[in-house]
Amino acid sequence: MTDPAPGLTIVRVFMTDNLVGPERQPAVQLWVAAVPRDEAVAAVLKWVPNRYKAELTDDIVSFELTELLDLKAGDVSELSSAK
């Protein structure tokens, strides 16, 4: 198991204007925020259109990913892009 990195939170963003699949569910993006967990959703929502929704995940960011991202305190970055 990979050790978790401190201070990074993964946020799931629902692209409410990009519906996919037979059930027409919103496409999903994953974002990471280098802010306190209770501020992560608000930090990510500043970077996406107002109509999108977001929620915290229980996903853990590994030290390896932390090194790759090289985020500074307060940074926000998209991890995955929905098609």
N, C-alpha and C positions, 0 to 999 in steps of 0.2 A: 504494500500500500504506500502511496505517496503522501508525504507530510504536507499538511495544508500551509499555505502562506498567510501570514497575519495581515489584516487590514484591507483585503480585497473581497468584494462582494459581487456575485453574479446576479444579474437582473434579466428577467424574461420580458421582452417587449412584444406586444400583440399588434401587428400591423392591420388595423381594423378596416383599411381600405384595400387590402390585398388578400382576398379570400381564396383559399385553395382547397383542393380535394372535393370528393363527391358531397361532403357535408357542408362545404363552403365555410370552413373555419378560418379565422385570421391566420395569416402567415406569422411565423415567430422568428425573432432575432434574439441572440444572446449578447449581452453587454457586460462589461466589468467596470466597477467603480472603485477607485482608491480613496474611499471616504468611509466614515463610520456607517455601519450596517443600517442604522435607522435613517440615514440621509441618502442611501444609494438610489432608491427609486426616484426621488426628486432630482438628484444629480443627473441621472440618465434621461429623464423626461425633458430636461433642458436642451437635449441634443436631437430629439426626434419630433416629428410633427405633433401638434397639440391633440389631434384626434386619436393618437395611439394610447394604449393602456400599458401598464407595466406592473410587475410584481417581483418580489424577492424569490430567489430559489434557495434550495438547501445545498446546491452544488459547492464543491470545495475547489479552490484554486491551488494548484500545486506550486512548489517552489520553482520547478522548471518553467512553467508557464509564466510565472511572475518575472523570472529573469528574461524571458523572450519579450514580454510586453514592455518591460522597463518603465512602468508607470510611476509618476511622482504623486505625492499627496495631493488629492483633489482632482486628479486626472480621471477621465472616462474614456473607454474605448469599446468599439463594436468588436465582438468576437466572431459572430457568424452573421451571414446575410441570407435572408430567405429569398427564394426565387419565386 
